[in-house]
Amino acid sequence: GCNNIMNFKENKQIDYVSLIYKHFGNVRRARGYYLYTDKGVRLLDMYLCDGRAVLGHKSSRIITAYKRELDKGLFGIFPTKTKSLLKRAVKELFPEYNSAIYATTQKAIYFSNLAISHSKSNIENMGANDLKDVQIYRPFLNQNLKSLFLFLPYPSLSTTIVLYKNIDKTIFLEEDPILPFEASAITSFIYDLIAHKRKYAIANSIKTKKMLKEEQHTQKELNKLLPKLKTFFNIEGHYLFFKKNIDIPYFEFFNVALENKILLSPSIEKPSIFPMINHYTQLLAFFNKY
C-alpha cells in the first residue's frame, strides 16, 4: 500500500510549469541552455523539452527556417515540398530506416503497437506497450537501436517520428500532415544535429589562446563537478539518470534544484541533460550545498 503510493509519486511527472511560475514568474525567452523569467531570473535548463532541445534553445538556423515559411503565409494544409525535405533529412540521420510522422506521441505509439502486432517475428526486438516501453532515440546516448523507435524532434511539443525497418510499410500510410513552417524548422534542427555529431572530427588547430584558456578553466570546474554528479546520477553520454537506490525522494531533489535556479527532468524515469556551457559555478554551488 504505502510503498505503491510512494512509487506512484516518484514516477509521476512533476508539474514543473506551475512550479516555475510560482517561484520565478513567466518565462519570457529561452536562449541556449537558459530560460529567462519576467522576475529577472535565469534558470539553467537541464530538461530541454524532454531532450528535444538537446542542442539548446533558439538555434538561429531553426528560427530562420521558421520565419521563411511563415512569411509565405502557408498556414493551412497544402501540397508543399517541406515534408519531403524533412523526410530526406530524417533519412540522412537514419539511413537504414523508413519514417512516419505523427502529430502526437500517443498516435505514434498506437501505430507502433499496430506494427508490432503484425510483425510477430520481430516482436522480441520491439516490445512496446506504452510510452514507458517504447524506445526513445537520444542523440548523444550510446544506444542499440531496435527495429522500431521514436524520434522526438525540435522545435515541437508533440510531433513524433516513428523510425522502422523490416516492418510492413502499409501500417504507416496514415501519416499526419505537418505545417510547412514546423516541417522546415525540424529539417533545420536535424541538419544542425548531424553537423554537431560530426564536428568533433574536425581538428582544433584554429582555436585561439583565449579559447584554449577558457577550455582549461571549464575542465577544472568539470573535474570538481563530475564526482559530485556521480553521487546522484548515472552518467551516460550527455544524459544524467537519477539513481533510484539512493535515499532521497526525487521530488525533493527536483525542488531543491529548482530553488537553486536549475531545472532538472520532472520525471525520475526521464534523464536530465548535462549542459554544454563554459562555466559550471552554479552547478558546483548547488551540489556543494546539497
Buried (B, 14 or more C-beta within 10 A) or exposed (E): EEEEEEEEEBEEEBEBEEBBBEBBEEBEEBEBBBBBBEEEBEBBBBBBBBBBBBBBBEBEBBEEBBEBBBEEEBEEEEEBEBBEBBBEBBBEBBEEBBBBBBBEBEBBBEBBBEBBEEBEEBEEBBBBEEEEEBBBBBBBBEBEEBBBBBBBBBBBEEBBBBBBEBBEEEBBEEBBEBBBBBBBBBBBBBBBBBEBEEEEEEEEEEEEEEEEEBEEEBEEBBEEBEEBBEEBBEEBBBBBBBBEEEEEEBBEBBBBBBEBBBBBBBBBBBBBBBBBBEEBEBBBEBBEEE
